[in-house]
């Protein structure tokens, strides 16, 4: 049972990364990676860098419209 849960979790993560990459490009993937590594390693520096990078990627097109 745990192997099935692990496989489903991996498929979900890979699918989510593909969606993020197709919508936000490589910068979105790097931000998501930094955020994930920071959370798992309990490193505020990595998680903050990832959060800021994702915020900049998400706010980029909105800031250009104003």
Z-matrix of the N, CA and C atoms (Angstrom, degrees):
N
C 1 1.443
C 2 1.526 1 112.78
N 3 1.365 2 119.63 1 -44.62
C 4 1.464 3 118.84 2 178.65
C 5 1.525 4 112.89 3 -62.58
N 6 1.333 5 117.37 4 -32.29
C 7 1.468 6 119.31 5 179.18
C 8 1.521 7 110.71 6 -65.43
N 9 1.321 8 117.40 7 -37.44
C 10 1.460 9 121.34 8 178.20
C 11 1.516 10 110.44 9 -66.62
N 12 1.319 11 117.06 10 -42.16
C 13 1.453 12 121.50 11 178.55
C 14 1.522 13 110.96 12 -64.09
N 15 1.316 14 116.67 13 -39.87
C 16 1.463 15 121.21 14 177.88
C 17 1.523 16 110.84 15 -64.54
N 18 1.307 17 117.20 16 -42.44
C 19 1.457 18 121.34 17 179.55
C 20 1.526 19 110.81 18 -65.21
N 21 1.321 20 117.53 19 -44.59
C 22 1.462 21 120.44 20 178.66
C 23 1.523 22 111.30 21 -63.79
N 24 1.322 23 116.72 22 -38.93
C 25 1.458 24 120.72 23 177.71
C 26 1.527 25 110.91 24 -63.57
N 27 1.319 26 117.03 25 -43.19
C 28 1.465 27 120.76 26 179.14
C 29 1.521 28 111.45 27 -64.17
N 30 1.316 29 117.02 28 -40.45
C 31 1.468 30 120.49 29 178.61
C 32 1.526 31 110.25 30 -64.48
N 33 1.325 32 116.72 31 -41.38
C 34 1.460 33 120.30 32 178.53
C 35 1.524 34 111.52 33 -62.99
N 36 1.335 35 116.81 34 -43.93
C 37 1.462 36 120.68 35 -178.97
C 38 1.520 37 110.94 36 -64.72
N 39 1.306 38 117.17 37 -43.96
C 40 1.469 39 120.39 38 179.71
C 41 1.529 40 110.36 39 -64.78
N 42 1.306 41 117.17 40 -41.62
C 43 1.463 42 120.03 41 177.49
C 44 1.513 43 112.11 42 -63.07
N 45 1.338 44 116.77 43 -42.54
C 46 1.461 45 120.76 44 178.61
C 47 1.525 46 110.99 45 -64.12
N 48 1.333 47 117.11 46 -40.82
C 49 1.464 48 120.31 47 177.84
C 50 1.523 49 111.30 48 -63.20
N 51 1.320 50 117.46 49 -38.25
C 52 1.465 51 120.59 50 178.82
C 53 1.528 52 110.87 51 -65.80
N 54 1.330 53 117.13 52 -38.96
C 55 1.466 54 120.52 53 177.78
C 56 1.521 55 110.36 54 -64.92
N 57 1.330 56 116.73 55 -44.38
C 58 1.460 57 120.71 56 179.60
C 59 1.522 58 110.02 57 -63.67
N 60 1.332 59 116.72 58 -43.16
C 61 1.461 60 119.35 59 -178.62
C 62 1.523 61 111.13 60 -66.26
N 63 1.306 62 118.33 61 -38.93
C 64 1.462 63 119.32 62 -179.49
C 65 1.516 64 111.73 63 -69.16
N 66 1.321 65 117.14 64 -29.63
C 67 1.459 66 119.96 65 -178.13
C 68 1.522 67 112.67 66 -90.58
N 69 1.344 68 117.72 67 -39.96
C 70 1.459 69 121.42 68 -172.94
C 71 1.517 70 114.00 69 -117.18
N 72 1.310 71 118.71 70 -0.89
C 73 1.453 72 121.89 71 175.69
C 74 1.513 73 114.08 72 77.58
N 75 1.308 74 114.04 73 -165.98
C 76 1.462 75 120.67 74 -176.14
C 77 1.527 76 111.38 75 -67.00
N 78 1.327 77 117.77 76 -31.62
C 79 1.457 78 120.39 77 179.80
C 80 1.521 79 110.96 78 -64.45
N 81 1.324 80 117.27 79 -38.15
C 82 1.457 81 120.87 80 177.01
C 83 1.519 82 111.76 81 -64.70
N 84 1.326 83 116.53 82 -39.33
C 85 1.467 84 120.46 83 178.23
C 86 1.526 85 110.60 84 -65.81
N 87 1.326 86 117.21 85 -41.83
C 88 1.465 87 120.11 86 179.40
C 89 1.524 88 110.38 87 -64.42
N 90 1.327 89 117.08 88 -41.82
C 91 1.463 90 120.36 89 177.04
C 92 1.515 91 112.09 90 -62.67
N 93 1.323 92 116.59 91 -43.47
C 94 1.462 93 120.96 92 178.17
C 95 1.525 94 110.74 93 -64.73
N 96 1.328 95 117.12 94 -39.41
C 97 1.460 96 121.19 95 177.86
C 98 1.521 97 111.33 96 -63.94
N 99 1.331 98 116.96 97 -45.65
C 100 1.465 99 120.13 98 178.98
C 101 1.526 100 111.32 99 -62.62
N 102 1.320 101 116.61 100 -42.05
C 103 1.456 102 120.17 101 179.04
C 104 1.525 103 111.03 102 -63.45
N 105 1.317 104 117.04 103 -43.72
C 106 1.461 105 121.43 104 -179.51
C 107 1.528 106 111.61 105 -65.79
N 108 1.312 107 116.54 106 -44.80
C 109 1.466 108 120.28 107 179.07
C 110 1.525 109 109.87 108 -64.21
N 111 1.308 110 117.27 109 -40.94
C 112 1.460 111 120.37 110 179.42
C 113 1.507 112 112.75 111 -63.26
N 114 1.322 113 116.95 112 -39.97
C 115 1.462 114 120.47 113 179.40
C 116 1.527 115 110.24 114 -68.93
N 117 1.335 116 116.64 115 -45.80
C 118 1.463 117 119.54 116 -177.87
C 119 1.525 118 112.11 117 -67.38
N 120 1.333 119 117.52 118 -36.28
C 121 1.460 120 121.08 119 -178.83
C 122 1.527 121 112.12 120 -89.43
N 123 1.326 122 116.52 121 -1.10
C 124 1.466 123 121.96 122 -177.35
C 125 1.527 124 110.77 123 55.92
N 126 1.338 125 114.47 124 44.40
C 127 1.455 126 121.26 125 179.90
C 128 1.532 127 109.06 126 -110.16
N 129 1.326 128 117.66 127 109.00
C 130 1.464 129 119.35 128 -179.53
C 131 1.527 130 113.14 129 -62.97
N 132 1.327 131 117.59 130 -30.33
C 133 1.461 132 120.28 131 -178.91
C 134 1.528 133 110.83 132 -65.62
N 135 1.334 134 116.78 133 -46.93
C 136 1.459 135 120.22 134 -179.96
C 137 1.527 136 111.72 135 -67.24
N 138 1.325 137 116.24 136 -43.56
C 139 1.456 138 118.57 137 -178.12
C 140 1.527 139 110.86 138 -67.62
N 141 1.328 140 117.81 139 -36.94
C 142 1.457 141 120.45 140 177.77
C 143 1.528 142 110.99 141 -67.74
N 144 1.324 143 116.94 142 -41.13
C 145 1.464 144 120.05 143 178.47
C 146 1.528 145 110.59 144 -63.20
N 147 1.315 146 116.87 145 -42.11
C 148 1.460 147 120.16 146 178.22
C 149 1.514 148 112.02 147 -65.71
N 150 1.338 149 116.88 148 -41.55
C 151 1.459 150 120.56 149 179.42
C 152 1.523 151 111.27 150 -64.72
N 153 1.325 152 116.73 151 -42.34
C 154 1.464 153 120.24 152 178.59
C 155 1.525 154 110.65 153 -65.09
N 156 1.307 155 117.34 154 -42.57
C 157 1.464 156 120.64 155 179.64
C 158 1.523 157 111.03 156 -63.47
N 159 1.338 158 117.33 157 -43.50
C 160 1.460 159 119.71 158 177.06
C 161 1.515 160 111.42 159 -64.68
N 162 1.326 161 117.68 160 -38.55
C 163 1.467 162 120.23 161 178.36
C 164 1.524 163 110.93 162 -64.27
N 165 1.324 164 116.81 163 -40.42
C 166 1.467 165 119.63 164 178.12
C 167 1.523 166 111.88 165 -65.99
N 168 1.325 167 116.86 166 -38.72
C 169 1.459 168 120.53 167 178.91
C 170 1.525 169 110.16 168 -65.97
N 171 1.328 170 116.19 169 -43.25
C 172 1.459 171 120.08 170 -178.68
C 173 1.517 172 111.75 171 -70.94
N 174 1.324 173 118.36 172 -36.04
C 175 1.462 174 121.81 173 -177.56
C 176 1.520 175 112.27 174 -85.14
N 177 1.329 176 117.34 175 -13.29
C 178 1.466 177 120.88 176 -176.79
C 179 1.514 178 113.89 177 -54.49
N 180 1.317 179 119.89 178 -56.26
C 181 1.463 180 119.54 179 -179.39
C 182 1.527 181 113.10 180 -66.39
N 183 1.333 182 118.50 181 -32.54
C 184 1.455 183 120.94 182 -179.86
C 185 1.528 184 109.88 183 -69.54
N 186 1.331 185 117.14 184 -37.68
C 187 1.458 186 120.59 185 179.78
C 188 1.532 187 110.78 186 -69.75
N 189 1.301 188 117.40 187 -29.76
C 190 1.463 189 120.64 188 -179.64
C 191 1.522 190 111.84 189 -73.26
N 192 1.336 191 117.69 190 -25.18
C 193 1.461 192 120.67 191 -179.03
C 194 1.515 193 113.39 192 -76.22
N 195 1.347 194 117.04 193 -22.27
C 196 1.466 195 118.79 194 -176.54
C 197 1.490 196 111.74 195 -88.72
